[in-house]
Amino acid sequence: MRLFFAVLAVAVLVAVMIGLAAQLGFHRGFLGYLNRQAVERMEAAVPRLRDAHAEHGSWDFVAGRPGAWFRLVENDLPRGDPHQELGAIDTAQLAPSLLGYGRRLTLLDAQRQHVIGFPRILANSEEREIVDEAGRTLGWIVLAPVQSVTDAAALRFQSEQLRATLVAAVLALLLAALVAWWVARALLAPVRAVAQATHRLAAGHHDTRVEVRGQDEVGRLAQDFNLLAQTLERNERLRREAMADISHELRTPLAVLRGEIEAMQDGIHPLTPQALGLLHGEVSALTRLVDDLHQLALADVGALRLRHERLDLAALVRAQTEAFAARCAERRLRLIVDLPEAAATLLPPLLADADRLGQLLHNLLDNAVRYTDPGGELRVALAHDPAAAQLLLTVEDSAPGVAPELLPRLFERFFRVESSRGRAGGGSGLGLAICRSLVEAHGGRIHAEASPLGGLKIRVALPVETERGTGL
């Protein structure tokens, strides 16, 4: 309603201003029209005045005789008896408009002395010189302009015009009210829909959506609302899935721990180093899971601390691959490391956190070893892209592979492919999610794609130092 009244108030104000401007313009134009008509009649009276002066030899015949004066200046006056004296005309016979015109006329003699008519000469008066055939000045006729409309007919005409203007203004206001109501309804309907949807969204109904009507500001607002609702719905789904996954991951080692401890308490299992080793392994698995969750939580809130230092990434890759050599041998995996010769001098230094990148390499290699079939192959390569000022790290393995539609989801938390690369590997589903957090914390990018070897290929791009500063 406030929008309706605001639009209506603007329409009323505009209509009033237009009406006042039209009325003022009409008034001035009408006065100008009357003055122009009077000037034309005054000019038509000049020859009659010249002839009358030639007949009588002076202006004495009209001095103090308004009847004779009006008869000269008004050609359309009733003629009456031709023998009637000029001064005996009844002024009641004069029409009001003609009487008003005659009363605004003044006759001056050759010395510009007042003879008859309007006693004052106004600054904006119109005057015409009266000359004889020899070019001598006989006098002047002066017309005072109309300052206001006093004639009954003119007033009636002006009143009719004002009435027509008022009727048009009322019709315009009614039309403006109708348009204002329609505009307010058209504008507020989508806004009201967004407001109602916002209340539903705030109540927890994250599946709420609004209809997008057009590409204007309201339409973009609806699009942004739908995007917000979609994001909240996705985050809520991920939160529920994360809670379910966390509870599931914690339940298994806790169940094993509880079972073993109760078995020892009941004397079923003796307290041996092997039993304690089993308990220690389950506790270690729980510790790793909690540490991974804590690290992801830090990354979410931007509190993942990095200790940047100049780093030889090739040396770090070499150290990590050597640490995994024994595990690869156990699974009969061929490990190929492709590093540039004299990498320390050919590759630019990297400003990064050595511990975090060591964890990144460990997670990538652990994922590759864990999910590659025995007898397969692992390849680790490091290269430099000078154009992009990046170091490119790739870790790829042989079969089994990952379906193309699942590749974008590999970096989601607790996501595991339900295949031979799935739960059988024993992972928690957090390793690649942590890798993404570590890479993004260093200002880099991580990408998964199918490997020519038949398995998975992980590509990591990390910015390096440039001459102007760092790429971080």
TORLO-756268 format. One line per 5 residues: number of its first residue (from 1); their letters; for each residue x, y, z of C-alpha. Coordinates in steps of 0.1 Angstrom, whole numbers, plus 2048, in hexadecimal, padded with zeros to 3 digits. Each point is the difference from the previous one (the first is absolute). Last residue first. Example, Ala and Ser with C-alpha at 12.3 -4.5 7.8 and 13.67 -1.06 7.14 Angstrom:
residues 2
2 = SA = 889 7F5 847 ~ 7F2 7DE 807
***
This chain:
residues 472
472 = LGTGR = A00 757 7DF ~ 812 806 7E0 ~ 81C 812 811 ~ 811 821 7F8 ~ 808 814 7E1
467 = ETEVP = 81B 7E8 7F3 ~ 7E8 7E3 804 ~ 7FC 7E6 81C ~ 7EC 7E1 7F9 ~ 7DB 7F9 7FE
462 = LAVRI = 7F5 7DB 806 ~ 7ED 7EB 7E6 ~ 7F6 7DD 80B ~ 7F4 7E5 7E8 ~ 7F2 7DF 80D
457 = KLGGL = 7FD 7E3 7E7 ~ 7EB 7E2 807 ~ 802 7DD 7F1 ~ 804 7F1 7DD ~ 824 80A 7FA
452 = PSAEA = 7F4 81D 7E9 ~ 7F2 80F 820 ~ 7DC 80C 803 ~ 7FD 823 810 ~ 802 811 822
447 = HIRGG = 809 825 805 ~ 812 814 81B ~ 806 825 7FF ~ 818 817 813 ~ 7FF 81E 817
442 = HAEVL = 813 7EE 81C ~ 7E0 7FC 815 ~ 7EF 7F3 7E0 ~ 81A 7E3 7FE ~ 7FC 7F7 825
437 = SRCIA = 7DA 801 7FF ~ 7FF 7EB 7E0 ~ 818 7E6 810 ~ 7EA 7FF 81F ~ 7E2 7F6 7EA
432 = LGLGS = 817 7E7 7EF ~ 808 7EE 821 ~ 7DD 803 810 ~ 7EF 7E0 7F3 ~ 809 7EC 81E
427 = GGGAR = 816 7E7 7EE ~ 7FE 7DA 805 ~ 808 7F7 7DC ~ 7E2 7E9 7FF ~ 7EA 81E 806
422 = GRSSE = 802 80B 7DC ~ 81A 7FD 7E4 ~ 7F2 7DE 7F6 ~ 7DE 811 7FE ~ 7EA 817 814
417 = VRFFR = 816 81E 7FB ~ 807 811 821 ~ 7F3 822 80A ~ 807 807 825 ~ 806 825 7F9
412 = EFLRP = 7FE 80B 7DC ~ 820 800 7EB ~ 7F6 7E2 7EC ~ 7DF 80F 7F6 ~ 80C 810 7DF
407 = LLEPA = 80D 7DE 7F4 ~ 7DF 7ED 806 ~ 7F1 808 7DE ~ 81F 7F4 7EE ~ 7FF 7DD 811
402 = VGPAS = 81F 7F9 814 ~ 81C 7E9 7F6 ~ 80D 7DF 80D ~ 81A 7FF 7F2 ~ 821 812 7FD
397 = DEVTL = 80C 81E 814 ~ 806 825 7FD ~ 810 81C 815 ~ 807 820 7EE ~ 812 820 80D
392 = LLQAA = 801 81F 7EB ~ 814 81D 80D ~ 7F2 821 7F6 ~ 80A 822 7F1 ~ 7E4 7FD 7E5
387 = APDHA = 818 806 7E3 ~ 81D 7EF 812 ~ 7EE 7DF 805 ~ 818 7EA 814 ~ 7FE 7DA 803
382 = LAVRL = 7FD 7E5 81B ~ 7F6 7DD 7F9 ~ 7F4 7E2 815 ~ 7F6 7E0 7EF ~ 7F1 7E1 810
377 = EGGPD = 7FD 7DE 7F0 ~ 7EC 7E0 805 ~ 80A 7DE 80C ~ 7E8 801 81D ~ 7E0 815 7F7
372 = TYRVA = 803 825 808 ~ 7E9 80E 81B ~ 817 801 81F ~ 820 809 7ED ~ 7EF 81E 7EE
367 = NDLLN = 7EE 80D 81F ~ 820 7FD 815 ~ 814 812 7E5 ~ 7E7 81D 7FF ~ 7FD 801 826
362 = HLLQG = 825 800 805 ~ 806 81A 7E5 ~ 7E7 818 811 ~ 80E 7F8 823 ~ 823 80A 7F3
357 = LRDAD = 7F0 81F 7F1 ~ 7F3 809 823 ~ 821 7F9 811 ~ 814 814 7E7 ~ 7EA 81F 801
352 = ALLPP = 804 813 7E0 ~ 815 819 7EC ~ 80C 7EA 7E3 ~ 822 804 7F1 ~ 803 7FF 7DA
347 = LLTAA = 808 7DE 7EF ~ 820 7FE 7EB ~ 819 804 81C ~ 7F3 7E8 81A ~ 7F2 7EA 7E5
342 = AEPLD = 822 7F7 7F3 ~ 7F0 7E6 7EA ~ 7DB 806 7FE ~ 7EB 7E9 816 ~ 7EB 7E2 7F3
337 = VILRL = 7FB 7E7 81C ~ 7F4 7DD 7F6 ~ 7F3 7E8 81A ~ 7F8 7DC 7F4 ~ 7E7 7F1 818
332 = RREAC = 805 7DD 80E ~ 7EA 807 81E ~ 81D 7FB 818 ~ 818 812 7E9 ~ 7E9 81E 7FF
327 = RAAFA = 7FE 801 826 ~ 827 7FF 801 ~ 804 81C 7E7 ~ 7E8 817 812 ~ 81B 812 814
322 = ETQAR = 815 803 7E1 ~ 7E2 811 7EF ~ 7FD 819 81D ~ 825 809 7FF ~ 802 805 7DB
317 = VLAAL = 7E0 815 800 ~ 80F 816 81B ~ 821 803 7ED ~ 7ED 80B 7E1 ~ 7EC 819 814
312 = DLREH = 81F 813 80B ~ 7EF 818 818 ~ 805 824 809 ~ 7EC 806 820 ~ 7DB 806 808
307 = RLRLA = 7F3 7F4 822 ~ 7DC 7FA 7F9 ~ 7E3 801 819 ~ 7DE 7F2 7F7 ~ 7E9 819 811
302 = GVDAL = 7EB 808 7E1 ~ 7E0 7F4 811 ~ 7FC 7E2 7E8 ~ 825 7F8 800 ~ 800 7FE 826
297 = ALQHL = 7E3 7E8 7FF ~ 811 7EB 7E5 ~ 81F 7FD 817 ~ 7EA 7F6 81E ~ 7EF 7E6 7EC
292 = DDVLR = 821 7F1 7F4 ~ 80E 801 824 ~ 7E0 7EE 80C ~ 804 7E5 7E6 ~ 825 7FC 806
287 = TLASV = 7FA 7FC 826 ~ 7E4 7E7 7FA ~ 817 7EB 7EA ~ 81B 803 81A ~ 7E8 7F4 81B
282 = EGHLL = 7F7 7E2 7EA ~ 825 7F8 7FB ~ 807 803 825 ~ 7E4 7E8 808 ~ 80E 7E6 7E8
277 = GLAQP = 823 805 80E ~ 7F3 7FB 823 ~ 7F1 7DF 7F5 ~ 821 7F5 7EF ~ 813 80B 81F
272 = TLPHI = 7EA 7E9 815 ~ 7E4 806 819 ~ 7EE 7DF 7FB ~ 7E0 800 7ED ~ 7E1 7EF 80F
267 = GDQMA = 809 80C 823 ~ 7E0 814 804 ~ 814 820 803 ~ 815 7F7 7E2 ~ 7E1 7F8 7EB
262 = EIEGR = 7F0 821 80C ~ 81F 813 7F5 ~ 800 7EE 7DE ~ 7DC 807 7FA ~ 802 824 80B
257 = LVALP = 81E 807 7EA ~ 7F0 7EF 7E2 ~ 7DF 813 805 ~ 814 820 803 ~ 813 7F9 7E0
252 = TRLEH = 7DF 7FA 7ED ~ 7EA 81B 810 ~ 818 81C 7F8 ~ 7FE 7FD 7DB ~ 7DA 7FB 801
247 = SIDAM = 7FB 81E 817 ~ 816 815 7E9 ~ 7EE 7F4 7E1 ~ 7DE 808 80E ~ 80B 822 80D
242 = AERRL = 810 807 7DE ~ 7E1 7F5 7ED ~ 7EB 817 816 ~ 817 81D 7FB ~ 803 7F9 7DB
237 = RENRE = 7DA 801 7FC ~ 7FE 820 814 ~ 81C 80F 7EB ~ 7ED 7F6 7E0 ~ 7DF 80E 80D
232 = LTQAL = 811 820 80B ~ 811 803 7DE ~ 7DF 7F9 7ED ~ 7EE 81A 816 ~ 81B 81A 7F9
227 = LNFDQ = 7FF 7F8 7DB ~ 7DA 803 800 ~ 803 821 812 ~ 819 80D 7E8 ~ 7EA 7F7 7E3
222 = ALRGV = 7E2 810 811 ~ 814 820 805 ~ 80B 7FF 7DC ~ 7DC 7FF 7F6 ~ 7F8 81D 817
217 = EDQGR = 81C 814 7F1 ~ 7F5 7F9 7DC ~ 806 7DF 7EE ~ 7DD 7F3 7FE ~ 7E9 7ED 818
212 = VEVRT = 814 7E7 814 ~ 7E8 7EA 814 ~ 80B 7FB 824 ~ 810 7E1 810 ~ 7FC 7F0 822
207 = DHHGA = 813 7DF 804 ~ 813 80E 81E ~ 7E0 800 816 ~ 812 808 820 ~ 7E9 81B 80E
202 = ALRHT = 818 81B 7F2 ~ 7F9 7F1 7DD ~ 7DB 802 806 ~ 803 824 80B ~ 816 808 7E2
197 = AQAVA = 7E6 7EF 7E9 ~ 7E6 818 80D ~ 817 81E 7FA ~ 809 7F3 7DD ~ 7DB 7FC 7F7
192 = RVPAL = 7F9 823 80E ~ 81B 80E 7E9 ~ 7F2 7ED 7E3 ~ 7DD 80F 807 ~ 80D 822 80A
187 = LARAV = 809 80D 7DE ~ 7E1 7F5 7ED ~ 7E9 80A 81C ~ 810 822 804 ~ 7FF 805 7DA
182 = WWAVL = 7DB 7F5 7FE ~ 7F6 816 81D ~ 814 81E 7F2 ~ 7F1 7FB 7DE ~ 7DD 801 80E
177 = AALLL = 808 81E 816 ~ 810 811 7E2 ~ 7E1 7F9 7EB ~ 7EA 80F 81B ~ 818 81E 803
172 = ALVAA = 7FF 805 7DB ~ 7DA 800 800 ~ 800 81A 81C ~ 81A 815 7ED ~ 7EC 7FE 7E0
167 = VLTAR = 7E1 80B 813 ~ 813 81D 810 ~ 80E 80B 7DF ~ 7DD 800 7F0 ~ 7F3 815 81D
162 = LQESQ = 81D 818 7FC ~ 7F8 803 7DB ~ 7DC 806 808 ~ 809 81B 819 ~ 816 811 7E7
157 = FRLAA = 7E4 801 7E7 ~ 7E8 80D 81A ~ 819 81B 80A ~ 805 80A 7DC ~ 7DA 803 7FC
152 = ADTVS = 7FC 813 820 ~ 81D 818 7F8 ~ 817 805 81E ~ 820 7ED 7F5 ~ 81F 80F 80F
147 = QVPAL = 81C 818 7F6 ~ 7F3 808 7DD ~ 818 818 7EF ~ 7FB 826 7FE ~ 7FB 80B 7DC
142 = VIWGL = 80E 821 7F4 ~ 7F5 815 7E2 ~ 818 81A 7F6 ~ 7FD 823 7F0 ~ 7FE 813 7E0
137 = TRGAE = 824 7FA 7F5 ~ 807 80F 7DE ~ 807 7E8 7E4 ~ 7EF 814 7E4 ~ 7E4 7E7 7FF
132 = DVIER = 7F9 804 825 ~ 811 7EE 81C ~ 7F2 7ED 81E ~ 81B 7ED 814 ~ 7F8 7DF 810
127 = EESNA = 804 7F7 825 ~ 802 7DF 814 ~ 802 804 826 ~ 81B 7ED 813 ~ 80B 81F 814
122 = LIRPF = 7DD 80B 807 ~ 7F2 821 7F4 ~ 7E5 80C 818 ~ 7DF 813 7FA ~ 7EF 7E6 7EB
117 = GIVHQ = 7EC 813 7E6 ~ 800 824 7F3 ~ 817 81B 7F5 ~ 820 7FB 815 ~ 81E 814 7F3
112 = RQADL = 819 7EE 7EA ~ 809 821 7EE ~ 7F0 7F2 7E1 ~ 7E0 7F7 814 ~ 7FC 7E2 815
107 = LTLRR = 7E2 7E8 7FF ~ 7FE 7E4 81A ~ 7F1 7DE 7FD ~ 7FA 7E8 81E ~ 7DC 80C 804
102 = GYGLL = 7F8 7F7 7DD ~ 80B 7DC 804 ~ 7EB 7FC 821 ~ 7E2 80F 7EF ~ 804 7E9 7E3
97 = SPALQ = 801 7E1 816 ~ 7E2 80D 814 ~ 7EC 806 7E1 ~ 7F7 824 7FB ~ 7DB 809 7FE
92 = ATDIA = 801 80B 825 ~ 818 81B 7F5 ~ 7E3 813 7F2 ~ 80D 816 7E4 ~ 7F9 826 805
87 = GLEQH = 823 80B 7FA ~ 800 7F9 7DB ~ 7E1 814 7FA ~ 7E4 7EC 7EF ~ 7FC 80A 7DB
82 = PDGRP = 80B 7DD 7F4 ~ 7E7 7F0 818 ~ 80E 7E0 80E ~ 822 7F2 7F4 ~ 803 7E3 818
77 = LDNEV = 826 7FA 808 ~ 813 7EA 7E9 ~ 81B 819 7F5 ~ 80A 807 824 ~ 81B 81B 802
72 = LRFWA = 7EC 81C 7F0 ~ 7DE 7F9 810 ~ 811 7FC 822 ~ 80F 823 7FD ~ 7E0 810 7F5
67 = GPRGA = 7ED 7F1 81D ~ 81D 808 818 ~ 7FC 826 7FA ~ 819 813 816 ~ 817 807 7E3
62 = VFDWS = 7F2 7EF 7E2 ~ 7F8 81E 7E9 ~ 81E 812 80E ~ 818 7E9 7EF ~ 808 818 7E4
57 = GHEAH = 7F8 809 7DC ~ 7DC 7F1 801 ~ 801 7EC 7DF ~ 826 7F9 800 ~ 7FE 7F6 825
52 = ADRLR = 7E3 7E8 7F7 ~ 814 7F1 7E3 ~ 81F 7FA 816 ~ 7EB 7F1 81C ~ 7EF 7E8 7E7
47 = PVAAE = 822 7F6 7F2 ~ 80D 7F8 823 ~ 7E2 7EB 80B ~ 80C 7E0 7EE ~ 821 803 814
42 = MREVA = 7EC 800 820 ~ 7EC 7E2 7F5 ~ 820 7ED 7F9 ~ 80E 80B 821 ~ 7E1 7F4 812
37 = QRNLY = 803 7DD 7F0 ~ 824 7FE 80B ~ 7F7 80A 823 ~ 7E4 7E6 802 ~ 818 7E5 7F3
32 = GLFGR = 81B 80A 819 ~ 7E7 7FE 81C ~ 7F5 7DD 7F5 ~ 824 7F5 7FE ~ 808 80C 822
27 = HFGLQ = 7E1 7F0 80F ~ 806 7E0 7EC ~ 824 7FD 80B ~ 7F6 805 824 ~ 7E4 7E6 7FD
22 = AALGI = 817 7E7 7EF ~ 81C 805 819 ~ 7E7 7FC 81D ~ 7F1 7E1 7F0 ~ 823 7F1 7F9
17 = MVAVL = 80B 807 824 ~ 7E0 7F1 80E ~ 803 7E1 7E9 ~ 825 7FB 80A ~ 7F8 803 825
12 = VAVAL = 7E3 7E8 7FD ~ 816 7E7 7ED ~ 81B 803 81A ~ 7E7 7FA 81B ~ 7F1 7E2 7EE
7 = VAFFL = 823 7F0 7FD ~ 806 805 825 ~ 7DD 7F5 809 ~ 805 7E0 7ED ~ 823 7FA 80E
2 = RM = 7F2 805 823 ~ 7E4 7E8 7F9
***
